[in-house]
Amino acid sequence: MVTMQDIIHSPLLLILIAIGLLYIVGFSVVYLIKAYKHCLELGMTKDDINKVIKSSVFFSIVPSLSIVVGLFVLISVMGTLWSWWRLSVIGSLSYESMISSSVASAIGFASSGEMLSGATGQQFGVVMILMSIGMLSGFFILIPFGKKLSMSVNKTETSSDWKYVFSGVFMLCMFSVYIPVLLIGDTIQALVMLTGLVVAVALGVLASKPKLHWLADFIMAFSMIAGMASSLLWLKLFS
């Protein structure tokens, strides 16, 4: 019988993920070249373009630390290959973790870690389908309605603050889905989340200072790292 371990370590999965990642890298390179040429056509100098590229690279690497931290977290429940694919393309650590925990509970495992060692290939297939199809729902909505939504937001930009209300409501809906799951799950999980929250708020306050405005780009990375580091303390105190 094929198991979850067989799938997450299979050469076929590695080949498929490598093909997908190569396609995405190639797509990005093509549009980088197109953008570079278009900037030259607009009259920008090569030195100015290179400065923008260098600064963009720098300010992209450090905030992406949060994704790297998330990768190590997800590897413990999904394996290296599938975690690499999910967080490299369109995945979200909170979404992937919630799906894996929900499926693990539904099929009779105490945790995602237990599912990793005992699930069948068919059971892991359910996880893969839910992660992939569920995440695509946003695209299916944007294809017919994305342009109209964008234009309606732009129309209200100069006349009202409704776009900020919509954005705030959306974020509150996201919080209402994820926060109860984290708080009710277990004590360690709740404490880790609260630690990250405190650090994020503190960094947000500091980032409001003119000289520390650069911190705004690193709030997510630093708060996730602080939360992960705090888990060692909470485990010693409450386990």
C-alpha positions in Angstrom: 0.0 0.0 0.0 1.3 3.4 -0.9 1.8 5.7 2.1 2.2 9.4 2.6 5.9 8.9 3.1 6.2 7.2 -0.3 4.6 10.2 -2.0 6.4 13.0 -0.3 9.8 11.3 -1.1 8.9 10.1 -4.6 11.2 11.1 -7.5 8.0 11.9 -9.6 6.9 14.6 -7.1 10.4 16.0 -7.2 10.4 16.2 -11.0 7.0 17.8 -11.2 7.9 20.4 -8.6 11.2 21.2 -10.3 9.3 21.7 -13.6 6.8 24.0 -11.9 9.5 26.1 -10.2 11.6 26.3 -13.4 8.6 27.6 -15.3 7.9 30.3 -12.6 11.6 31.4 -12.6 11.6 31.5 -16.4 8.4 33.5 -16.4 9.9 36.0 -13.9 13.1 36.4 -15.9 11.2 37.1 -19.1 9.2 39.8 -17.5 12.2 41.3 -15.8 13.9 41.6 -19.2 10.7 43.2 -20.6 10.5 45.6 -17.7 14.2 46.5 -18.0 13.8 47.3 -21.7 10.7 49.3 -21.2 12.4 51.4 -18.5 15.2 52.2 -21.0 12.5 53.2 -23.5 11.0 55.6 -21.0 14.4 57.4 -20.6 15.7 55.9 -17.4 19.5 55.3 -17.2 21.0 51.9 -16.7 22.6 53.1 -13.4 19.1 54.1 -12.1 17.6 50.8 -13.1 20.4 48.9 -11.5 20.0 50.8 -8.2 16.3 50.0 -8.2 17.1 46.3 -8.8 19.7 46.2 -6.0 17.5 47.9 -3.5 14.5 45.6 -4.4 16.7 42.5 -4.0 17.8 43.7 -0.5 14.3 44.6 0.7 13.0 41.3 -0.6 15.4 38.9 1.0 15.0 39.9 4.6 11.2 40.0 4.7 11.2 36.6 3.0 12.8 35.2 6.2 9.2 34.7 7.5 8.6 32.4 4.5 11.8 30.4 5.3 10.7 30.0 8.9 7.3 28.9 7.7 9.0 26.4 5.4 10.8 24.7 8.3 7.5 24.6 10.3 5.6 23.0 7.4 8.3 20.5 6.6 7.6 18.8 9.9 4.0 18.0 8.9 4.1 17.9 5.1 7.6 16.8 4.1 10.2 18.8 2.3 9.1 18.6 -1.3 5.4 19.5 -0.9 6.1 22.2 1.6 8.7 23.7 -0.7 6.2 23.8 -3.5 3.3 25.3 -1.5 5.3 28.1 0.0 7.3 28.8 -3.2 4.3 29.4 -5.4 1.0 30.4 -3.8 0.7 28.8 -0.5 0.3 30.4 2.9 1.7 28.9 6.1 -1.6 29.6 8.1 -3.7 28.1 5.3 -1.6 25.0 4.8 -1.3 24.3 8.5 -5.0 24.7 9.1 -5.8 22.3 6.2 -3.4 19.7 7.4 -4.6 19.9 11.0 -8.2 19.7 9.9 -7.7 16.7 7.6 -5.6 15.0 10.2 -8.3 15.4 12.8 -11.0 14.3 10.3 -9.3 11.0 9.4 -8.5 10.1 13.0 -5.0 11.4 13.7 -4.2 13.3 16.8 -2.0 15.8 15.0 -0.4 16.6 11.6 2.9 15.1 12.8 1.2 11.8 13.5 -0.5 11.9 10.1 2.9 12.4 8.5 4.1 9.1 9.8 0.9 7.1 9.5 -1.3 8.4 6.7 -1.9 6.4 3.5 -1.2 7.9 0.0 -5.0 8.3 -0.5 -5.3 10.3 2.7 -2.4 12.5 1.7 -4.0 12.9 -1.7 -7.0 14.5 0.0 -4.7 17.0 1.7 -3.0 17.9 -1.6 -6.3 18.4 -3.4 -7.7 20.6 -0.6 -4.6 22.7 -0.5 -4.4 23.1 -4.3 -8.1 23.5 -5.2 -9.0 25.6 -2.2 -6.3 28.1 -2.9 -7.5 28.5 -6.5 -10.9 29.7 -5.5 -9.6 33.3 -5.4 -8.4 33.1 -9.0 -11.8 31.8 -10.1 -13.4 34.8 -8.6 -10.9 37.3 -9.9 -11.1 36.1 -13.5 -14.6 37.4 -14.1 -14.9 40.0 -11.4 -11.3 41.2 -10.7 -11.3 44.1 -13.2 -14.7 45.4 -12.1 -13.7 45.3 -8.5 -10.4 47.1 -9.1 -12.1 49.8 -11.2 -14.8 50.3 -8.5 -12.1 50.7 -5.8 -10.2 53.3 -8.0 -13.4 55.3 -8.5 -13.9 55.6 -4.7 -10.3 56.6 -4.2 -10.7 60.3 -4.5 -14.3 60.6 -3.2 -14.5 58.4 -0.1 -12.7 56.1 2.3 -14.8 53.0 1.5 -11.8 51.2 0.0 -10.1 51.3 3.5 -13.3 50.1 5.1 -13.5 47.1 2.6 -9.8 46.3 3.3 -10.3 46.5 7.0 -13.4 44.3 6.9 -11.5 41.7 4.8 -8.7 41.5 7.3 -11.1 41.2 10.2 -12.8 38.3 8.4 -9.4 36.6 8.0 -8.6 37.1 11.7 -12.0 35.7 12.7 -11.2 32.5 10.8 -7.6 31.9 11.9 -7.2 33.4 15.4 -9.9 31.2 17.2 -8.2 28.1 15.7 -4.9 29.2 17.1 -6.2 30.2 20.5 -8.4 27.2 21.1 -5.9 24.6 19.7 -3.6 24.3 22.7 -1.8 26.4 25.3 1.6 26.4 23.6 0.1 27.3 20.2 -1.9 30.2 21.7 1.2 31.5 23.6 3.3 31.4 20.5 0.7 33.4 18.6 0.3 36.0 21.4 4.1 36.4 21.5 4.3 37.0 17.8 1.4 39.5 18.1 3.1 41.4 20.9 6.3 41.7 19.0 4.5 42.7 15.8 2.6 45.5 17.6 5.8 46.7 19.3 7.7 46.8 16.0 4.7 48.6 14.4 5.0 51.3 17.0 8.7 51.6 16.5 8.3 51.7 12.7 6.0 54.8 13.1 9.1 56.7 14.1 10.8 58.5 11.1 14.2 57.0 11.8 12.9 53.5 12.2 10.5 53.4 9.3 12.6 50.7 7.6 11.3 48.3 10.3 7.9 48.2 8.6 9.4 45.8 5.9 10.6 43.3 8.5 7.7 43.2 11.0 6.3 39.8 9.7 9.8 38.2 9.6 10.8 39.3 13.1 7.5 38.5 14.7 7.5 35.0 13.3 11.1 34.4 14.4 10.3 35.7 17.9 7.2 33.5 18.1 9.1 30.4 17.0 11.9 31.2 19.5 9.4 31.7 22.3 8.0 28.2 21.6 11.1 26.7 23.2 10.4 28.7 26.4 6.7 27.8 26.5 7.4 24.2 26.0 9.7 24.1 29.0 7.2 25.9 31.1 4.0 24.1 30.2 5.0 20.7 28.9 
